[in-house]
Amino acid sequence: MQWFMIFAQDRVDSLPLRITNREAHRARLDALQAENRILTAGPLPIVPSDPDQGFSGSLILAAFETLADAKAWAEEDPFMIAGVYESVDVRPYKPVFRATV
C-alpha cells in the first residue's frame, strides 16, 4: 500500500448536494478507516468558523495499492457521482510529519 492525496474541488453551491449524499460518502470513508487506510480526511470550509457557509472541497489522504486504484476510488465517490465535486486531483503522497494530537 502507498499513500495518495485526493484533492476535490466543489462546484459552486454544492452544500445541498453534500447534505443529501453525505451518509453514502462517509460510509466509504468509514470502510477505509476500518482498514486503517486513512491518514486524514475532511472538508474544506469556505469560512473556517462557519461551516454552514459551505465548502470549497475535500482533502483525503488514504492508502491504495496503485495510483489507478486511488483514482478509481475517487471517481466512484458518491460526491463525485452526485456532482458535488467539480474536479478531483489524485497524486502520490509521502507522509513526513505526523500529528501527535
CYANA upper distance limits for C-alpha pairs under 8 A (distance plus 0.5 A):
  1 MET  CA     63 ALA  CA      6.23
  1 MET  CA     64 PHE  CA      5.75
  1 MET  CA     65 GLU  CA      5.07
  1 MET  CA     66 THR  CA      7.99
  2 GLN  CA     63 ALA  CA      5.62
  2 GLN  CA     64 PHE  CA      6.15
  2 GLN  CA     65 GLU  CA      6.61
  2 GLN  CA     66 THR  CA      7.71
  2 GLN  CA     92 PRO  CA      8.22
  2 GLN  CA     93 TYR  CA      8.41
  3 TRP  CA     61 LEU  CA      7.15
  3 TRP  CA     62 ALA  CA      5.95
  3 TRP  CA     63 ALA  CA      4.80
  3 TRP  CA     64 PHE  CA      6.96
  3 TRP  CA     92 PRO  CA      6.62
  3 TRP  CA     93 TYR  CA      5.69
  3 TRP  CA     94 LYS  CA      6.94
  3 TRP  CA     95 PRO  CA      8.26
  4 PHE  CA     61 LEU  CA      6.14
  4 PHE  CA     62 ALA  CA      6.01
  4 PHE  CA     63 ALA  CA      6.53
  4 PHE  CA     64 PHE  CA      7.62
  4 PHE  CA     67 LEU  CA      7.92
  4 PHE  CA     70 ALA  CA      7.44
  4 PHE  CA     90 VAL  CA      7.21
  4 PHE  CA     91 ARG  CA      6.02
  4 PHE  CA     92 PRO  CA      4.84
  4 PHE  CA     93 TYR  CA      5.20
  4 PHE  CA     94 LYS  CA      8.34
  5 MET  CA     59 LEU  CA      7.64
  5 MET  CA     60 ILE  CA      6.34
  5 MET  CA     61 LEU  CA      5.17
  5 MET  CA     62 ALA  CA      7.22
  5 MET  CA     89 ASP  CA      8.36
  5 MET  CA     90 VAL  CA      6.09
  5 MET  CA     91 ARG  CA      5.77
  5 MET  CA     92 PRO  CA      6.62
  5 MET  CA     93 TYR  CA      6.14
  6 ILE  CA     58 SER  CA      8.40
  6 ILE  CA     59 LEU  CA      6.30
  6 ILE  CA     60 ILE  CA      5.51
  6 ILE  CA     61 LEU  CA      6.79
  6 ILE  CA     62 ALA  CA      8.34
  6 ILE  CA     70 ALA  CA      8.43
  6 ILE  CA     74 ALA  CA      7.70
  6 ILE  CA     88 VAL  CA      7.32
  6 ILE  CA     89 ASP  CA      6.31
  6 ILE  CA     90 VAL  CA      5.07
  6 ILE  CA     91 ARG  CA      7.24
  7 PHE  CA     57 GLY  CA      7.89
  7 PHE  CA     58 SER  CA      6.45
  7 PHE  CA     59 LEU  CA      5.31
  7 PHE  CA     60 ILE  CA      7.08
  7 PHE  CA     88 VAL  CA      6.19
  7 PHE  CA     89 ASP  CA      5.65
  7 PHE  CA     90 VAL  CA      6.90
  8 ALA  CA     57 GLY  CA      5.68
  8 ALA  CA     58 SER  CA      5.63
  8 ALA  CA     59 LEU  CA      6.99
  8 ALA  CA     85 TYR  CA      6.60
  8 ALA  CA     86 GLU  CA      8.00
  8 ALA  CA     87 SER  CA      6.23
  8 ALA  CA     88 VAL  CA      4.74
  8 ALA  CA     89 ASP  CA      6.76
  9 GLN  CA     56 SER  CA      6.42
  9 GLN  CA     57 GLY  CA      4.64
  9 GLN  CA     58 SER  CA      7.15
  9 GLN  CA     85 TYR  CA      5.98
  9 GLN  CA     86 GLU  CA      6.16
  9 GLN  CA     87 SER  CA      5.86
  9 GLN  CA     88 VAL  CA      6.85
 10 ASP  CA     14 SER  CA      6.73
 10 ASP  CA     55 PHE  CA      7.53
 10 ASP  CA     56 SER  CA      5.67
 10 ASP  CA     57 GLY  CA      5.11
 10 ASP  CA     58 SER  CA      8.28
 10 ASP  CA     84 VAL  CA      6.04
 10 ASP  CA     85 TYR  CA      4.70
 10 ASP  CA     86 GLU  CA      5.69
 10 ASP  CA     87 SER  CA      7.65
 11 ARG  CA     56 SER  CA      8.17
 11 ARG  CA     83 GLY  CA      7.98
 11 ARG  CA     84 VAL  CA      6.45
 11 ARG  CA     85 TYR  CA      6.10
 11 ARG  CA     86 GLU  CA      5.22
 13 ASP  CA     54 GLY  CA      7.98
 14 SER  CA     18 ARG  CA      6.62
 14 SER  CA     54 GLY  CA      7.77
 14 SER  CA     55 PHE  CA      7.97
 14 SER  CA     84 VAL  CA      5.79
 14 SER  CA     85 TYR  CA      8.34
 15 LEU  CA     19 ILE  CA      6.68
 15 LEU  CA     54 GLY  CA      5.87
 15 LEU  CA     55 PHE  CA      7.44
 15 LEU  CA     84 VAL  CA      8.37
 16 PRO  CA     20 THR  CA      6.81
 17 LEU  CA     21 ASN  CA      6.63
 17 LEU  CA     79 PHE  CA      8.27
 17 LEU  CA     82 ALA  CA      7.53
 17 LEU  CA     83 GLY  CA      8.00
 17 LEU  CA     84 VAL  CA      6.40
 18 ARG  CA     22 ARG  CA      5.98
 18 ARG  CA     79 PHE  CA      7.29
 18 ARG  CA     84 VAL  CA      6.70
 21 ASN  CA     25 HIS  CA      6.76
 21 ASN  CA     78 PRO  CA      6.89
 21 ASN  CA     79 PHE  CA      6.89
 21 ASN  CA     82 ALA  CA      7.89
 22 ARG  CA     26 ARG  CA      6.46
 22 ARG  CA     79 PHE  CA      8.15
 23 GLU  CA     27 ALA  CA      6.64
 24 ALA  CA     28 ARG  CA      7.16
 24 ALA  CA     78 PRO  CA      6.78
 25 HIS  CA     29 LEU  CA      7.16
 25 HIS  CA     77 ASP  CA      6.86
 25 HIS  CA     78 PRO  CA      5.89
 25 HIS  CA     79 PHE  CA      6.90
 26 ARG  CA     30 ASP  CA      6.45
 27 ALA  CA     31 ALA  CA      6.73
 28 ARG  CA     32 LEU  CA      7.05
 28 ARG  CA     77 ASP  CA      8.18
 29 LEU  CA     33 GLN  CA      6.63
 29 LEU  CA     38 ILE  CA      8.37
 30 ASP  CA     34 ALA  CA      6.56
 31 ALA  CA     35 GLU  CA      7.07
 32 LEU  CA     36 ASN  CA      6.89
 32 LEU  CA     37 ARG  CA      5.69
 32 LEU  CA     38 ILE  CA      6.64
 32 LEU  CA     62 ALA  CA      8.28
 33 GLN  CA     37 ARG  CA      6.08
 33 GLN  CA     38 ILE  CA      5.86
 37 ARG  CA     62 ALA  CA      5.88
 37 ARG  CA     63 ALA  CA      5.43
 37 ARG  CA     64 PHE  CA      8.14
 38 ILE  CA     60 ILE  CA      8.05
 38 ILE  CA     61 LEU  CA      6.48
 38 ILE  CA     62 ALA  CA      4.84
 38 ILE  CA     63 ALA  CA      6.96
 39 LEU  CA     60 ILE  CA      8.35
 39 LEU  CA     61 LEU  CA      5.84
 39 LEU  CA     62 ALA  CA      6.26
 39 LEU  CA     63 ALA  CA      8.46
 40 THR  CA     59 LEU  CA      8.45
 40 THR  CA     60 ILE  CA      6.51
 40 THR  CA     61 LEU  CA      5.87
 40 THR  CA     62 ALA  CA      7.75
 41 ALA  CA     58 SER  CA      7.97
 41 ALA  CA     59 LEU  CA      6.05
 41 ALA  CA     60 ILE  CA      4.68
 41 ALA  CA     61 LEU  CA      6.62
 42 GLY  CA     58 SER  CA      6.21
 42 GLY  CA     59 LEU  CA      6.13
 42 GLY  CA     60 ILE  CA      7.03
 43 PRO  CA     55 PHE  CA      7.02
 43 PRO  CA     56 SER  CA      8.26
 43 PRO  CA     57 GLY  CA      6.38
 43 PRO  CA     58 SER  CA      4.69
 43 PRO  CA     59 LEU  CA      6.83
 44 LEU  CA     55 PHE  CA      5.86
 44 LEU  CA     56 SER  CA      6.07
 44 LEU  CA     57 GLY  CA      5.69
 44 LEU  CA     58 SER  CA      5.88
 44 LEU  CA     59 LEU  CA      7.76
 45 PRO  CA     50 ASP  CA      8.05
 45 PRO  CA     51 PRO  CA      6.07
 45 PRO  CA     53 GLN  CA      8.04
 45 PRO  CA     54 GLY  CA      6.57
 45 PRO  CA     55 PHE  CA      4.75
 45 PRO  CA     56 SER  CA      6.59
 45 PRO  CA     57 GLY  CA      8.10
 46 ILE  CA     51 PRO  CA      7.69
 46 ILE  CA     53 GLN  CA      6.93
 46 ILE  CA     54 GLY  CA      6.36
 46 ILE  CA     55 PHE  CA      5.44
 46 ILE  CA     56 SER  CA      6.07
 47 VAL  CA     51 PRO  CA      6.88
 47 VAL  CA     53 GLN  CA      6.86
 47 VAL  CA     54 GLY  CA      8.15
 47 VAL  CA     55 PHE  CA      8.45
 51 PRO  CA     55 PHE  CA      7.53
 57 GLY  CA     85 TYR  CA      7.65
 61 LEU  CA     93 TYR  CA      8.17
 63 ALA  CA     70 ALA  CA      8.39
 64 PHE  CA     69 ASP  CA      6.70
 64 PHE  CA     70 ALA  CA      6.22
 65 GLU  CA     69 ASP  CA      6.93
 65 GLU  CA     70 ALA  CA      8.26
 66 THR  CA     70 ALA  CA      6.92
 67 LEU  CA     71 LYS  CA      6.65
 67 LEU  CA     90 VAL  CA      8.13
 67 LEU  CA     91 ARG  CA      7.77
 67 LEU  CA     92 PRO  CA      7.53
 68 ALA  CA     72 ALA  CA      6.57
 69 ASP  CA     73 TRP  CA      6.60
 70 ALA  CA     74 ALA  CA      6.74
 70 ALA  CA     90 VAL  CA      7.53
 71 LYS  CA     75 GLU  CA      6.65
 71 LYS  CA     90 VAL  CA      6.61
 72 ALA  CA     76 GLU  CA      6.78
 73 TRP  CA     77 ASP  CA      6.96
 74 ALA  CA     80 MET  CA      7.92
 74 ALA  CA     88 VAL  CA      7.90
 74 ALA  CA     90 VAL  CA      8.40
 75 GLU  CA     80 MET  CA      6.66
 75 GLU  CA     81 ILE  CA      7.88
 76 GLU  CA     80 MET  CA      7.27
 76 GLU  CA     81 ILE  CA      7.12
 77 ASP  CA     81 ILE  CA      6.81
 78 PRO  CA     82 ALA  CA      6.40
 79 PHE  CA     83 GLY  CA      6.65
 79 PHE  CA     84 VAL  CA      5.46
 79 PHE  CA     85 TYR  CA      6.59
 80 MET  CA     84 VAL  CA      6.37
 80 MET  CA     85 TYR  CA      5.63
 80 MET  CA     86 GLU  CA      8.22
